[in-house]
Amino acid sequence: MNTKKLTLLSGLLLFTFACSKENATQPPEPPKSSTTTTENTPVPTAPPKTPISDIEVTLDLDNFGEPFGDLFRSLNLDAGKQMNDDADYDRIERLMCPDPTNCTPGPVRYWDKINVGRFSLEQSIANHGVIQELHTRGFPIYWSMMGVPAFLHSSCSGCLINEDDDTTHLLRELAVDASDPRNPFGIDIDCQCEDDIWWSGPPSLDPVGGISWLQYVEETTTELLTIFDSETPNLRIGIWNEPDQIWWEENQTQFVNMWCATAQTVRQVLGDRTDILIGGPDVSSWAHSIGGADTPLLQAIQTACGDNPPYDFLTYHHYSEPGKFLFENTVETVRSWGSQPDLPIGIGEYASSLGHGAEATTPCDQSVIAAQDGDTPIATGLDPSAVLCDHRGAVEDIALAATMAAQDHDRLYRFEVWDWGTTDMINSRMGLLTINNLPKPTATSFWMLSHLQGNRVAVINQLDGPFPYHLIASLNGDELVLLVAAQNRTVTEQFARGLLSQGFEFAKEVAPVLAECPAFQLEDVEASISTMAIANQSAEQIIADCSTINPSLAEALAKALAYAAPRVGHVGETFNLTIHAPGWDGAVTRHRIDAYHNTFAEAYRRWPNEEFVNETFDYQSAEEVLWEYLTSPLDEIKATNGQLTFEVRPDSATMLSSEIQ
């Protein structure tokens, strides 16, 4: 077997399947038409006889849904980023506000990392001043209680400091000499834990050293409430973060019982207040369990907490390209596990970052920078996770947001404002801004999404056809805002999506079989898949080429090839999109992200690579230059007689805004 050829095919397909999960729901039939309307708008009864565009969309401005509101402008602010001055708060606000001078800020999810940020029960909650400042400035806050105090773990029962008849309860393993200026007690501190994983184990619900976990929760919540106004707190309290990852090493039943008891304790502290909401647990993926349990965590929580639960909402995380998520009705499924048909379901973290196994620092792929306007360069970087750095990651972020908006999600918190450790635009991983505050292309995509605060007019996710694309439209008063994202998907990636639409998990069910099939082992995989797709390869022909394929898989492969066939010949091509909207006439402002129009490309045009790491580089001036570039319109185009036709480039995002007469 030619392992080089198999690796190439597997790599291309696994890229699409990066976020596949074990517990899939039955996918709906994928859309078949390249002409799309909103859900409430019928297909026009008398369309033009001669198409004027590759794709046409009709918007019904008289029948719209509820406002998008804060759906697209919620952000994670990692507690590891210390807010230095007013400019840091202003940076967050201008990311989420089309006009920062006339805007109510959107929600911020703020972590209190108990395991590293608070050493004793008597100490104030971590980052008290930052939380206070955010609240004063009008940011709704989702405060996430994350981590496990070590003292309240049964293996750390000796972490008590007695001084002048007062007892201090240390919450972690800690050894500090009495002479150390950081030691306020004047006596040696030697709190040792018996368990090597004390920092990720469960707290005990029974008292340890005279205090219980629930007492800790009560005191912490009571102190948190002192920061917030009694009339308009704008506060949500989240319990835990990704307990299915490194933060929890015990069984799911133990965690669920602890979580329900914790939520009930927080509810008791709140008393009769209904203006502060309780939720969590921000599991790392909607269908995940802890420790391989058969029941998803979000189902186990709803069952254990009962029909009158102490929480108001549930949250999970979602990373990487839309993949399998596109074909799952996650919100409806999670709600079906409990007794609340309208239970708010939020996404505590989402981003295109991390989905392809990115290292802590990912070198950006400079080969994706267009040499001139209109170029569509073929990426040649060796690290496929470099997509996180440039316009492709920005387009992917919008595609993610569009797929989530197609469901009834509550809030979508974009991860994260600042990158983790990245000081310039040479290396990148996940944030909207570098630590030196340079706006990345993902900052542009988030800023574009923040404009969609008006009533929901359309959410379209066209996954097949010659030009797959995503479209979101909102109407705020007389202002119509549209956002269109088009990823430059290869035929091979569309073939993989065709399998995914049928519920097949590639790594387990498809790749091992294709490894023995000559038709899928050709040198140029893209050309091979394209040839089979346009040849209308049948299941019988596939079996004739590879007898190890069973009839059901052969039928699925044939359907996947048919799914991909319309894409043949259109990879790397632009297409024209025509929008029909009654009363649309006049100037339309256009912003765009593509291989040429993005801050990553502009930075390299303005400054050589060496200047980014030069100690004398003026980051403050560079930040303002790139921010102006980010927010400056590309141009103005014109809608006439309720119709606008414009070009959509491969791997691009376009935002249009104008007044409707």
N, C-alpha and C positions, 0 to 999 in steps of 0.2 A: 504494500500500500504506500502511495506517495504521501508521506506525513506532512510535507510542505503544503500540498494542495488541500488536505483535510483541515490543517490548521487555519488556512486562509478562509475556507468556507465557515468553519466553526467560529472564527473570530468575527466575521461579518454578521453572522446570525446572532451570536451571543451578545454582540453590542446592542441589538434590538431587544434582547430578552433580559437585559441587566436587572430589571426589577420584577421578574416573575416570582410569584409566591406560590406556596403549596396549596393553600385553600382558595380555589377559584370558584366564583359563581358562574353559572351558565351564561356565556356571552350572548348579547343580542345579535341579530343579523346585521352585518356591516352595511353601511350605506352603499348604494350602487350608482347613484346618478351624480354627474359632475355639475348639475344645476340644482342649487339648494335654496330653500326658503326657510323662514323662521317657522317654529312649531305651529303658530297660530295663523299663518298666512298660507292660503291655498296657492298652488301653482297657477300662474296666470292662464286664463282660458284662451287668450289669443296672443301667444308669444310672437315676436317678430319672425317672419318666415326665414329671413337670412340672419343667423346669429351675428351679433356685432362684437362678440367677445368670446374668449375661451370659456369663461364661467360667468354666470349671471346670478345675482341675489336680489330678491325683492324684500324690502323692509316695510312692515305694517306699523306705521307710527301712531295709529289710533288704538292699537291693542298691544300694550306693553305690560311687563311684569313689575314686581317690586323693585325699588332702587337697589343697585349694587352696594351703595353705601361704603362701608369699610372693607368689603370683601377682598379687594385687591391692594389695599394699602396698609396692611398689618405687617409688622416687622419684629424680628428677634433682635434684642440687644443683649449680647453676652455680657454677663457680669465681669468677665475677664477684661473687658474694655473699660477702663476708667474714664469717665467723662471729665475732661480737663477744664473746659471753659464754656461760655455761652455759645461759641462757634460750633461746638460738637452737637449741642441740642438743635441749633439752627440747621445743621447738615441733615439731621434726621427729618426735620420738618420739611425741608425743601425737596427731599426725596419723595415724600408722600403727598405733597400739596402742589397742584398745578400753579397756584399763585400763593406763595408762602406769606405774602402780606395780607391776604384775605382768606384764611383757611383755618378750620378747626383740625388740629392734628389727629392722625389715625392711631390705632392701638399699637402698643409696644408690649411684647412678651419679655419679661425681665426675670432672669434666673437668680435665685438666692442659693448659691452653691454651699450648702450647709457644711459639707464634709471638708471644705477648704476655706470657707469664708467666715466661719464663726466657731471659736474655740471653746467657749463656755456658755452655759445657759444664761449667766448673768450679763453677758456681753450683748450689746445691741445687735439687732439683725444686720446682716451684711449690707453695705452700700445704702444705708439709711438716707443719706443726703441725696443720692441720685434718685431714689424713688420719690422723695419729697419734691425734688425739682421737676421731675417729669409730671407729677400730679399738678403742681402749681402752674405749669405751662399748658395744662389741658389735655395731656395725653391719656387716653384710657389705658389702663395697665392690666396685663395678665401676669400676675406674680406667681412664678413656679417655685414651689418648695422642692428642691432637688437634693438628693444625697442622704446619707445616713449618719447621724451623730454617733460616733464610736462609743461614747460612754453608755448610751442606751442599748448597745449591743451586749449580749450576755457575756461575751469574752473580754469586755473592757470594764468590768465592774469595779476595778481598783482606781479609776480615774477621778479621785476626789482630793481636793486641797483644803485643809482645815487651817484657818488663820483667824485668831482672835474670836473664837467661837462661831465664826462664819464659815460656811461650807461653800466652796466653788465647785461646780460640776463641770469638769472638762469633757468635751464631746469628741475627743479624738486621742489617738496615741501621741504622746508628746514627752520629750525629754529636754529640759532646759535647766542649766545650773542657776543657783541663787544669785551668782554674780553677774549673770547676763542682763544687760540693760533692758532687754525685752521682757524680762520676768518681773511682773508687778508685785509678786508675793514675798520676795526675799527669802524663800526657801527652795530647796531643790525640788524640781518637778520631774517625776519619773513614772509616767503613766504608760504602762506596757499592756498590749493586748495579746491574748493567747492565740488568736486566730489570725493567720496570715492575710485573710481577706476581710478583716474587720471593717474596712472602709466600704465594702460593697455588700455586706451581709444584712439581714433584716434586723430591725430593732425589735426588742422584746416588748410585748404588750404588758408583761408583768413588770413590777417595779424593779429597778436595778439601782443600788446605792440610794434607795429612798425616793426615787423619782421614776415615773413611767414615761414611755413615749407619748402617750396621750396627754400627759401633763405638759410635756415639752411643746406639743402642738398647740395646746390651749394658750400657753404663755406667749409663744411666737405669734399666733394669730392676733391675740389681744394687743401686742405691741405694734403689729403691722397696721391695725386699724387706727392707731393714734396719728398716723401720717395723713389719713384721708378725711375729707370733709364729711360731715354727718349727713348732708342733704344730697350732694352729688358726688359720690365717691369715685365713680368710673373705674371700678375695681372688679377683677375676677381673680379667684384664688385657685391655682392649679396644684394638684398633689402628685408629685413624682415626675420623673422624666426617663423614658426608655428603660423601664424596669426589666425588659426582656433582653437587655444588653448587659454590660459589665456591672450595672448598678444593683443587680439582684442575683444571688447565687443559690437561693433556696427554692422550694417548690411553689407552684402557682397558687395553690390553695392557701398557703400561709400568707402570701402577698395580698391576695384578694380580701381575706378576712381583715388584715391590717388596713388595707386601703378603705374599705367600707367603714371601719371603726374610726379612721382618721377623718373621713368626710363627715361622719356624724358628729365628731367632736368640734370640727370647724363650724358646722351648722348650729351647734349649741352655743358657741361663742357669739355667733351672729344674732341669735335670738329670733325675733320676728322680722328681721330685715330681709327684704326680697330684692334690694337694689345691689347687692353684692352676690355674684354667682360663684359656684363651686364646681370644679371639673378636673379633668385629667384622664388617664395617667400619662398621656403622650407616649404611648407605645410606639415602637420604631416602625411598625407597619400595621395596617388595619386588621389583618387576619392573624397576626403573630400571637403566639402563646409564650409562656415562660417555661424554659427547660423541656421543651418538646411535649408539653401537655396536649391532649387531643382537642380540648376546647379553646377557641380563641380567647385571649384575655378580656377583650371588650364584652364578650358574651358571658364569661364567668363573673365579671363585675356586676352586670345587670341582674344575673340570677341571684348572686349572693346578697346584693344590697336590697333586693325585694321590689315590690310594686310601688312603694312610696319611698323612693331612694333619696338620700341626703344630698345628691349631686344635681346640678342643673344642665350639664353638658359633658360630652366625652370628646377626647382628642386623640389623634394619631399622627404620625409623620409620613411624609412621602417624598422620596428622592429619586433622581435619575429621569431619563426620558420617559414619556408617557407609557410606552410599552403595554404590558398586560392591563395596566390600570384603565386604559382606554375602553376596555371591553367588560369592565366590572361595575356594577351598580353598588358601590361600597356603602353609601349612606343608607339606602333602602335596606341592604342586608344587615348592617349593624343595628338599625332600628328594629328589624324583625326579630332580633335576639332578645328583646325586652318587651315591656308593656307600654312604652311611650311612643306612639306612632310619629310624633313630631319632635322627638328629642333632638336638640341642636348637636350637630356633629362638626367639629372644627379640625383643621390641620395645623398642629402646633409648629411644624417646620416643613417647608418644602423648598426645593431648589433643584436645578439640574446638576449641581455639584454632588460629588461623592458617588454618583450612580455608576461610574465605570471604574471603580477601584483606584481613584486618584491617590497619589502619595501625598504626604503632608505638604510638600511644595511641588507644584506641577509646572514644569517649564511651558510657557505659552508657545504656541505654534505660529511662528512669524510667517510661515508660508501661506497662511490664509489671508494675509493683508493684500488687498488689490493694489496693483501698480497704478491703475487709473480708474476713473469712474466707469462702471459698467463691467469690470472684470469679475469673473467668477473663478478664482484660483482653485486648483485641486490641492487639497491639503496633503503635504508630504511628511509632516512630522511623525516621528516614530512612536510617540506617546499618544494613544487615542484619547486619553483623558484631557488632552490639551484643549478639547472643545469647551472646557469650563472657562477658559480665559477670554474668548473673543466673541464676535457677533453670533457665532453658532450657539454658544451657551445662552446668549440673550434671547435668541429666537426660541430655543428649547424651553426657557423659562416661561415665555408667553404661551407656548403650546401646552405646557403643564397647567398653567392657570386656566386656560380655556377648557381643558378636559375636566378640571375640578369644578369649574363654574357650571358645567352642564348638569351637575348634580346639585342637591339642595344643601350645600355646605354652609356653615355659619361664618367662620372667618378662616382666612388662609394666611398664616404667618410666614413671610418670606425669610429664609435663613441666609444671610445674616447681614447686619449693617457693615461692620468692619471685618476684613479678612483676618485669619489667624496667623499673625506673624509676618505677613507679606508687606514690605515697605515700598515696593515699586511695582511696575507693570510688566517686569520681566518674568517673574514667577507669580503664580496665583493659585487659589484653591476654591474659595467659596463665596466670599463677601461681595457686597456692592461697592465698597470703597476699600482701598488699601489702607494700611495703618497710617500712611502719610496722606490719606484722604483723597487720593486720586480716584475719580469716578471711572469704574470699569463699564464695559458694554452692558452688563447686567443691571447697572444703575440706570441706564437709559430705558431698559425694558421695564423695570419697576416704576420708574417715573411715568412712562407711557401708561401703564396699567392704572396708575393712581388717578388718571383723568376719567376713568370709568366709574363715576360715582352716581350718575343719574339712573333713571328707570331702565330696566332691562328690556332692550329691544330685540336682541338676537344673541345666541351663543351657538355657533356652528363649528363642528369638528368633522371636516370632510377628510376621511382617512384613506380612501382609495381613489381611483380615477387617475387621469394623466397628471393632475396637479393637486396633490393633497395640501390642505391648508386649514387654518383655524381663523375664525372671525368672531369678534365680540363687539357689540354695538350698544350704546346707551344714549338716552335722551334726557338732558337736564334742562328743564324749561324749554327754550328754543334752540339749545345747543346740541347738535348731534356729534357724537364721538365714535369713531370706528377704529378698531385695531385688528390688523391682518398679519398673521405669521405664516410663513411657508418654508418648511425645512426642505433641503435639497436631498431627499431620500433617494438612494440607489434602487435599482430594480431588485437587487438581492435583499435589501432591507424591506422592501414592500412584499417580497415573497415570504420573508420571515413574519411580517405582520399578518399576511394571509393565513399562515399556520396559527398564529396567535389568536386571530379572530375566531378560530374553530376550537379554541381551548386546549391546544397542544403545548406541552412544555418541551421546548426544543432539546435541552440538555439531556433529559431522561428518555424521551420518547422518539426523538427524531435523529439527533446526531449519531448515536451508536449504529443506527441502521444505514444512514447515508455514508458512513465510513466504508461500507462494503459495496457501494454503488458506483460503477464507472462513470455514469452520466454526470455525477456530481463531483467528479475528481479531475476535471479538466484544469488546465493551467490558468485560464482566465475565467474565474468563477462568475463575474458579472456578465461576461459575454455568453457563458454557458446557460445561465439562468434566463437571460434575455431571449436566447434562441429557443429554448424549450417553451417559454411563456408565449411568444408570438406564434409558435408552431401548434399551439393548442394541444399540448401533450396530454394524452389521456391516461387514466389510471392503468389501463391494460398495457399501454406502451411503457409506462414506468416499471410495471412488474416484469415485463419482458426483458428490460435492461437489468433489473435487479430482483432476482427471485426471492431474496430474503425479506422483501417488503410485503406485508400483509395487505389484503384488499382495502381495509379501512384507512390505513395510513396512505396507501397509494392514491385513494380518492381524495384525501386531505391534501396531499402534495399537488395533485392536479388542480384542485380548487385554489390552492395558494398560488400556483403559476398563473391561473386565470386572473386572480386578484392583482397580480403584479404586472400583467401584460399591458394595461393601458399606460404604464409608466415608461415602457421601452421607447427610446428616442426622445424623451423629454427631460432626462437628467441634466441639470445645469442650464435649463432653459427658463426664460421668463414667461409669464402668461399675463393676459389682460383680464381684469376683473371688472365687471360692470355692476354697479349698485343702483337699484331703482328705489326711490323714496319720494312720495308725494310732497310737493312744495319745496323740493330741494333745488335751489337756483342761486348761483353766485359763487363767490370766492370760497375755496376750501384750502385750509392750511395743512401742509403735509410735512410730517417728520418721518425719517426712515433710518433703520439700522441695516447695514449690509456689509459686504467685505471691504467697502471703501468708506462708508459713512458710519464710523464708530470710534469711540475714544481710544481704543487699543491701536487702531490704524493711525489715527491722528497724532497720537503720542509719538509713534515712531517716525512719522513724517516730520514732526517738529524738532525732535531731539534724538540724536544718535543713542544707541544702547548704552554706551559708556557714560553718558551724561546722567542717566538715571541713578547710577550708583556712585556718582561723584559727590563728595562731601559738600561741595558748594552748590549743588543743584537746588534751585529755588522751588521747593515743592508747593509753597503757598501760591505762587504765581501760576505754576503749572495746573494746580487744582482749579483755579478760576478760569483759566484758558479752556481747560477741558470741560468744565461745567457749562460755560457759554456755548461751546461746540455741541454738547449734549442736548441742550435745550433750544438751540436755534433751529427754526424751520428749514427744511430742505428747499421748499418753494411754495408757491400757491398755484393750484389748478382750479378748474371751473366746472361746477355742476350746471347742467342746462336741462330745463323742462323735466325736473325730477329724475335726472340720470347723470351718473358720473362713471367714466371709464378710466382706469389707471393701470399702470404696469406694476406687476408683483415680481420681484426678483427672487432667484433661488437663495435660500438661507437668509431671508430678510424679514424684518418687521416694519410695517407701515402704520402710522397713526394719522388719521384724518379728523379734522374738527371744523365745523362751520355752523352758521345759523340757518335754521329752517324757517321759511316764510309762513 
